[in-house]
């Protein structure tokens, strides 16, 4: 097959092809997200973000509709294989089945995917714009990844737990099931708006039925179309989302041929290590039966690589998994972020020079902390909001209450206690806060509970503006160390009254870790020789003297910091001891000589995992995550709780309208506990509220608009406050009443009659819209009809721009005043057509309208 015909130059972004008459044809961009059930599609995504990881892979998806025949499947499969050969090895392959798509696939289509019945006739457009002659019912499901499926136009299609959209051309009615959440309603409405803007050019009106008793007019229209509802609605279909516990079940298999037989041997279970993958072999990784990965070594044969999908299908059949099980094929050196994070560690196998160069560069920019205020991406990478020179307040949990700690003892923490550390700083002229919740290893469950409740009290006192970071002893983040200016000392005991330590022994050993005031901490360790390490510095405090022991591998910066720490720990006489020159009393204090690590320690390599963003929810008490791939600020919604995993930290972003804030920390802990890579449960967890995001969070996003959520009118507010929407509802209700709806029987036959009558009114209104008013004709009382005539010729721009709502011409919707411009004026003012404008995100529309005086 020659795929060069119809194949555009592959640039960054999304490209889609559909099967048609045994060939693949491009899908117009305006139709992206619409999928016909009788067809197969091939979708190619090429990264285009400057922040994308160097050498980032492209993603090539093969999508199969529920009603697609063998011929369509064969055509799409051949096209995908040829396209893969054109693209080379830096491509991840995916097999997708309708209604069971991967998170990666769903992330391309916001606000959702539309499944359309039947096939696409060759003489029709993929999606008609300004097409009003339509009656259909869409079943809308999903939380972060929303889909809408055409279903039978009947009350039998409805249930209590989902959303249904009755699309009548010029009127779209969203019916919200009584068991749907507020976030599901909002996502459904976003999809409804998107359909209106893309398929009706923004001209259809939208009504929402959230409570049938409070929306009699809309219910009258629905019953005119669907007939009277008989009996009660069905219960919601239980969700089949895969929870994190199921995803934690990972098994690695080695696949090879032995004679004419294909052999599959289980190789390992978590934690998996990268060295299990040999470059000459093929492996299958089974993640809980919901997703199958095939890893292809770079030295494996072409024949083996071409058989990857068939081997995955055979494995699925042998395991008895559903035929729609998702398959992802990754090549050696071009693995997806999701695949890499199934392993405990992952190295990109770069040369030593490249690694050292990257590390040197990181150290160089780390010293220039002034850039942290203006470069959030740098703050995120270094995990530093500033240099730690802001205001510090410390409280210790005593008798389940917080007691202030004397500033002279701010850096002295005890393993048996919990502490609140409030850091106040200014960034770009704005006061910001971080509240660290530090938990000692020996703290009791009651103290930890008191720590959290006192943090909530402080947050209320500060108007919800505190970024809360949960820190476990021994896993302190860089900024926490920096605020103590190198004088953080952690004692292995409980604090006495007012934070004064009570020692149980006369000999104590402290390990000094770090090289400067921004990364140094000192921890008390067991006072024995095996605790020593040749690479570091230790303080040995005895009854009469304090030994400052320098290992052979330590440097001058470490020695300078150690001399500062000595004054914090002990006022006794100081005696410097070099490794190998210890006096007898030194070893006697440690209980005698013993072996200890003496090899030179290599610089620790910072993990370079790609950050990943997930939506959090709970199902039957278990955490359920939906990943948003190629994420942006647009993916953060006020109803969301989102988890951003940067590997070294876990951020939980709390939308202002989210209902499960108190579950957030527990969700973060469950995520770490169930992660297949065996993550440390001590990984810091950071709570970030909408509107109070620190640069260490925003820096992981390609762009960040700090004013995005200020004075933003939501879609729901636009609908409820729109007089045009209300007038349209009244108009259609009047038309329905003319047919004496109340006399119709409830057996569903009346629905067809009403539908025919309503269809006639739609056609009439649409014809009027296209022709404009007849000369000399009388003016209709319908606001929609009169408005339609006005729209055709357009109002003057000065009648609409910078006008108060009460000063607008009669019949103009203040929330959509720009719509009443003529097409030429609209193009001149906005620099784009109405269709292009209404296909943009709602918040971006509002932003442009504000700038141009149409808000």
Long-range contacts (C-beta under 8 A, 24 or more apart in sequence): 1-78, 1-79, 1-82, 3-79, 3-82, 3-83, 3-86, 7-83, 7-86, 10-44, 10-46, 10-86, 10-87, 11-46, 11-48, 12-46, 12-47, 12-48, 13-45, 13-46, 13-48, 14-43, 14-44, 14-45, 14-108, 15-43, 15-44, 15-45, 15-46, 16-41, 16-42, 16-43, 16-44, 17-41, 17-42, 17-43, 17-79, 18-120, 18-126, 19-68, 19-72, 19-75, 19-76, 20-120, 20-122, 21-122, 22-71, 22-75, 23-75, 24-75, 24-76, 24-79, 27-126, 28-125, 28-126, 28-127, 30-126, 30-127, 30-129, 30-198, 30-839, 31-125, 31-126, 31-127, 32-108, 32-109, 33-109, 33-112, 33-113, 33-114, 34-114, 34-116, 34-126, 34-127, 35-63, 35-65, 35-98, 35-113, 35-114, 35-115, 35-116, 36-65, 36-116, 36-117, 36-118, 36-119, 36-120, 37-65, 37-66, 37-67, 37-68, 37-98, 37-115, 37-116, 37-117, 37-118, 37-119, 38-65, 38-67, 38-68, 38-69, 38-72, 38-118, 38-119, 39-65, 39-68, 39-72, 39-119, 39-120, 40-64, 40-65, 40-68, 40-72, 40-73, 40-75, 40-76, 41-65, 41-76, 42-76, 42-79, 42-80, 42-83, 43-105, 43-108, 44-83, 44-87, 45-108, 45-630, 47-630, 49-630, 49-702, 50-702, 51-377, 51-702, 53-608, 53-610, 55-90, 55-333, 55-334, 57-90, 57-91, 57-92, 57-330, 57-334, 57-335, 57-336, 58-87, 58-90, 58-91, 58-92, 59-91, 59-92, 59-94, 59-104, 59-336, 60-84, 60-87, 60-91, 60-92, 60-93, 60-94, 61-93, 61-94, 61-95, 61-96, 61-102, 61-104, 61-105, 62-93, 62-94, 62-95, 62-96, 63-96, 63-97, 63-98, 63-101, 63-105, 64-95, 64-96, 64-97, 64-98, 65-98, 66-98, 66-99, 67-118, 77-309, 81-306, 89-298, 89-331, 89-333, 89-334, 90-331, 90-333, 90-334, 91-331, 91-334, 92-328, 92-329, 92-330, 92-331, 92-334, 92-335, 92-336, 93-308, 93-309, 93-327, 93-328, 93-329, 93-330, 94-326, 94-327, 94-328, 94-329, 95-309, 95-312, 95-326, 95-327, 95-328, 96-326, 97-323, 97-324, 97-326, 98-324, 99-147, 99-149, 99-324, 100-322, 100-324, 100-325, 100-326, 101-145, 101-326, 102-291, 102-326, 102-328, 103-145, 103-626, 103-627, 103-628, 103-629, 104-336, 104-338, 104-627, 104-629, 106-145, 106-147, 106-626, 107-145, 107-627, 107-628, 107-629, 107-630, 107-631, 108-630, 110-634, 110-635, 111-146, 111-187, 111-190, 111-191, 111-193, 111-194, 112-140, 112-142, 112-145, 112-146, 112-147, 112-148, 112-187, 112-190, 112-191, 112-194, 113-145, 113-146, 113-147, 113-148, 114-138, 114-147, 114-148, 114-195, 115-147, 115-148, 115-149, 115-150, 116-150, 117-150, 127-198, 127-199, 128-199, 129-198, 129-199, 129-200, 129-201, 129-835, 130-199, 130-200, 130-201, 130-203, 131-169, 131-199, 131-200, 132-169, 132-170, 132-200, 132-203, 132-204, 132-762, 132-765, 132-766, 133-169, 133-759, 133-762, 133-763, 133-766, 134-167, 134-168, 134-169, 135-167, 135-168, 135-169, 135-225, 135-755, 135-758, 135-759, 136-167, 137-164, 137-165, 137-166, 137-167, 137-226, 138-164, 138-165, 138-167, 139-163, 139-164, 140-164, 140-165, 140-174, 140-188, 140-191, 142-184, 142-187, 143-183, 143-184, 143-187, 143-615, 143-617, 143-626, 144-187, 144-615, 144-626, 144-628, 144-635, 144-640, 145-626, 146-187, 146-188, 146-190, 146-191, 148-191, 148-195, 153-225, 153-226, 153-755, 154-226, 154-227, 154-748, 155-226, 155-227, 155-229, 155-230, 155-233, 158-233, 158-234, 159-233, 159-234, 159-235, 159-236, 159-237, 160-233, 160-234, 160-235, 160-236, 161-235, 161-236, 161-237, 162-236, 162-237, 163-188, 165-191, 165-192, 165-195, 166-221, 166-222, 166-225, 166-226, 167-195, 168-221, 168-225, 168-732, 168-758, 168-762, 169-200, 169-204, 169-762, 169-766, 170-200, 170-203, 170-204, 170-205, 170-728, 170-762, 170-765, 170-766, 170-784, 171-204, 171-205, 171-207, 171-221, 171-728, 171-729, 171-732, 172-196, 172-204, 172-205, 172-206, 172-207, 173-206, 173-207, 173-208, 173-209, 173-218, 173-221, 173-222, 174-206, 174-207, 174-208, 174-209, 175-209, 175-222, 176-208, 176-209, 176-210, 177-233, 177-236, 179-236, 181-639, 181-659, 182-639, 182-657, 182-659, 183-637, 183-639, 183-640, 183-658, 185-210, 186-637, 186-639, 186-714, 186-715, 186-716, 187-637, 189-715, 189-716, 189-719, 190-715, 190-842, 193-715, 193-842, 194-839, 196-838, 197-838, 197-839, 198-838, 198-839, 201-834, 201-835, 201-838, 202-816, 202-819, 202-834, 202-835, 202-837, 202-838, 203-769, 203-819, 205-722, 205-724, 205-725, 205-728, 205-729, 205-784, 206-719, 206-725, 207-719, 207-725, 207-728, 207-729, 208-716, 208-719, 208-720, 217-729, 217-730, 217-733, 218-729, 220-733, 220-736, 220-737, 220-741, 221-729, 221-732, 221-733, 221-736, 221-758, 223-741, 223-751, 223-754, 224-736, 224-739, 224-741, 224-750, 224-751, 224-754, 224-755, 224-757, 224-758, 225-751, 225-754, 225-755, 225-758, 226-748, 226-751, 227-744, 227-746, 227-747, 227-748, 227-749, 227-750, 227-751, 228-744, 228-745, 228-746, 228-747, 228-748, 228-750, 229-746, 230-746, 230-747, 239-619, 241-617, 241-619, 241-624, 241-626, 242-288, 242-290, 242-624, 243-619, 243-620, 243-622, 243-623, 243-624, 244-622, 244-623, 244-624, 244-625, 244-670, 244-671, 244-674, 244-675, 245-622, 245-623, 245-674, 246-288, 246-289, 246-290, 247-287, 247-288, 247-290, 247-674, 247-676, 248-288, 248-674, 248-675, 248-676, 249-287, 249-288, 249-289, 250-285, 250-286, 250-287, 250-288, 250-342, 250-676, 251-285, 251-286, 252-276, 252-283, 252-284, 252-285, 252-286, 253-283, 253-284, 253-285, 253-286, 253-315, 254-281, 254-282, 254-283, 255-281, 255-282, 255-283, 255-284, 255-311, 256-281, 256-282, 262-311, 262-314, 264-315, 264-318, 270-342, 270-676, 270-677, 270-678, 271-343, 271-344, 271-676, 271-677, 271-678, 272-342, 272-343, 272-344, 272-676, 272-677, 273-343, 273-344, 273-345, 274-343, 274-345, 274-346, 274-347, 277-332, 279-332, 282-308, 282-311, 284-311, 284-312, 284-315, 285-339, 285-342, 286-315, 286-319, 287-342, 287-676, 289-319, 289-321, 289-325, 290-325, 290-326, 291-325, 291-326, 291-327, 291-328, 292-316, 292-321, 292-325, 292-326, 292-327, 292-328, 293-327, 293-328, 293-329, 293-330, 293-339, 293-342, 294-327, 294-328, 294-329, 294-330, 295-330, 295-332, 295-335, 295-339, 296-329, 296-330, 296-331, 296-332, 297-332, 298-331, 298-332, 298-333, 305-331, 337-609, 337-610, 337-612, 338-612, 338-627, 340-609, 340-610, 341-609, 341-612, 341-645, 341-647, 341-675, 341-676, 341-677, 342-676, 342-677, 343-677, 344-677, 344-678, 345-607, 346-607, 346-609, 347-605, 348-608, 355-605, 359-603, 359-605, 359-606, 362-606, 372-695, 373-427, 373-428, 373-695, 374-428, 375-699, 376-695, 376-696, 376-698, 376-699, 376-704, 377-699, 377-700, 378-699, 379-694, 379-695, 379-696, 379-699, 380-646, 380-695, 380-696, 380-697, 380-698, 380-699, 380-700, 381-699, 382-478, 383-477, 383-478, 383-479, 383-648, 383-649, 383-696, 384-478, 384-479, 384-482, 384-518, 384-696, 385-425, 385-427, 385-432, 385-434, 385-479, 385-694, 385-695, 385-696, 386-425, 386-427, 386-479, 387-482, 387-518, 388-423, 388-479, 388-481, 388-482, 388-483, 388-484, 388-485, 388-518, 389-425, 390-423, 390-424, 390-425, 390-426, 390-483, 391-423, 391-424, 391-425, 392-421, 392-422, 392-423, 392-483, 392-484, 393-421, 393-422, 393-424, 394-419, 394-420, 394-421, 394-422, 395-419, 395-420, 395-422, 395-454, 396-495, 396-499, 397-443, 397-447, 397-450, 397-451, 397-454, 398-495, 400-446, 400-447, 400-450, 401-450, 401-454, 402-454, 403-498, 405-498, 405-499, 406-498, 406-499, 409-499, 410-484, 411-484, 411-485, 411-487, 411-488, 411-489, 411-568, 412-489, 412-491, 412-499, 412-501, 412-568, 413-438, 413-440, 413-473, 413-488, 413-489, 413-490, 413-491, 414-440, 414-490, 414-491, 414-493, 414-494, 414-495, 414-499, 414-501, 415-440, 415-441, 415-442, 415-443, 415-473, 415-490, 415-491, 415-492, 415-493, 415-494, 415-524, 416-440, 416-442, 416-443, 416-493, 416-494, 416-495, 417-443, 417-447, 417-494, 417-495, 418-443, 418-447, 418-448, 418-450, 418-451, 419-451, 420-451, 420-454, 420-455, 420-458, 421-480, 421-483, 422-458, 422-466, 423-479, 423-483, 427-695, 432-465, 432-467, 432-692, 432-694, 433-462, 433-465, 433-466, 433-467, 434-466, 434-467, 434-468, 434-469, 434-479, 434-694, 435-459, 435-466, 435-467, 435-468, 435-469, 436-469, 436-471, 436-480, 437-468, 437-469, 437-470, 437-471, 438-471, 438-473, 438-476, 438-480, 439-470, 439-471, 439-472, 439-473, 440-473, 441-472, 441-473, 441-474, 442-492, 442-494, 452-665, 464-689, 464-692, 465-689, 465-692, 466-692, 467-686, 467-687, 467-688, 467-689, 467-692, 467-694, 468-686, 468-687, 469-684, 469-685, 469-686, 469-687, 470-665, 470-668, 470-684, 470-685, 470-686, 470-687, 471-684, 472-681, 472-682, 472-684, 474-523, 474-682, 475-680, 475-682, 475-683, 475-684, 476-521, 477-648, 477-649, 477-684, 478-518, 478-519, 479-696, 481-514, 481-518, 481-519, 481-520, 481-521, 482-517, 482-518, 482-519, 484-521, 485-517, 485-518, 486-514, 486-516, 486-517, 486-518, 486-520, 486-561, 486-564, 486-565, 487-564, 487-565, 487-568, 488-520, 488-521, 488-522, 489-521, 489-522, 489-523, 489-524, 489-565, 489-568, 489-569, 490-521, 490-522, 490-523, 490-524, 491-524, 492-524, 492-525, 506-542, 506-543, 507-540, 507-541, 507-542, 507-543, 507-589, 507-590, 508-540, 508-541, 509-538, 509-539, 509-540, 509-541, 509-590, 510-538, 510-539, 510-540, 510-541, 510-565, 510-569, 511-536, 511-537, 511-538, 512-536, 512-537, 512-538, 512-539, 512-558, 512-561, 512-562, 512-565, 514-558, 514-561, 515-555, 515-557, 515-558, 515-561, 516-557, 516-561, 517-561, 520-561, 520-565, 522-565, 522-568, 522-569, 527-589, 527-590, 527-591, 528-590, 528-591, 528-594, 529-587, 529-590, 529-591, 529-592, 529-593, 529-594, 529-595, 529-596, 530-594, 530-595, 530-596, 531-596, 532-596, 532-597, 533-596, 533-597, 533-598, 533-601, 534-579, 534-596, 534-597, 534-598, 534-599, 534-600, 535-597, 535-600, 535-601, 537-562, 539-565, 539-566, 539-569, 539-570, 540-586, 540-589, 540-590, 541-569, 541-570, 541-572, 542-585, 542-589, 544-572, 544-573, 545-572, 545-573, 545-574, 545-575, 545-585, 546-570, 546-572, 546-573, 546-574, 546-575, 547-575, 547-576, 547-577, 547-586, 547-589, 548-574, 548-575, 548-576, 548-577, 549-577, 549-578, 549-579, 549-582, 549-586, 550-576, 550-577, 550-578, 550-579, 551-579, 552-578, 552-579, 552-580, 552-598, 553-600, 553-601, 606-648, 607-647, 607-648, 609-646, 609-647, 611-644, 611-645, 611-646, 611-647, 611-700, 612-644, 612-645, 613-642, 613-643, 613-644, 613-645, 614-642, 614-643, 614-644, 614-645, 615-640, 615-641, 615-642, 615-643, 616-640, 616-641, 616-642, 616-643, 616-652, 616-660, 616-664, 616-667, 617-641, 618-660, 618-663, 618-667, 623-667, 623-670, 623-671, 623-674, 625-671, 631-701, 632-701, 632-702, 632-703, 633-701, 633-703, 633-704, 633-705, 633-708, 634-841, 634-843, 636-690, 638-690, 638-709, 641-667, 643-667, 643-668, 643-671, 644-697, 644-700, 645-671, 646-700, 648-683, 648-684, 649-683, 649-684, 649-685, 649-686, 649-696, 650-683, 650-684, 650-685, 650-686, 651-686, 651-688, 651-697, 652-685, 652-686, 652-687, 652-688, 653-688, 653-689, 653-690, 653-693, 653-697, 654-687, 654-688, 654-689, 654-690, 655-690, 656-689, 656-690, 656-691, 656-709, 708-843, 712-843, 712-846, 713-815, 713-846, 715-842, 718-815, 721-815, 722-813, 722-815, 722-816, 723-813, 723-814, 724-783, 724-784, 724-787, 724-811, 724-813, 724-816, 725-813, 727-782, 727-783, 727-784, 728-783, 728-784, 731-782, 731-783, 731-784, 732-758, 732-761, 735-761, 783-811, 786-811, 787-811, 787-812, 787-820, 790-820, 791-819, 791-820, 793-822, 794-820, 794-821, 794-822, 794-823, 794-824, 794-825, 794-826, 795-820, 795-821, 795-822, 797-821, 797-825, 797-829, 800-854, 801-852, 801-853, 801-854, 802-853, 817-854, 818-849, 818-852, 818-854
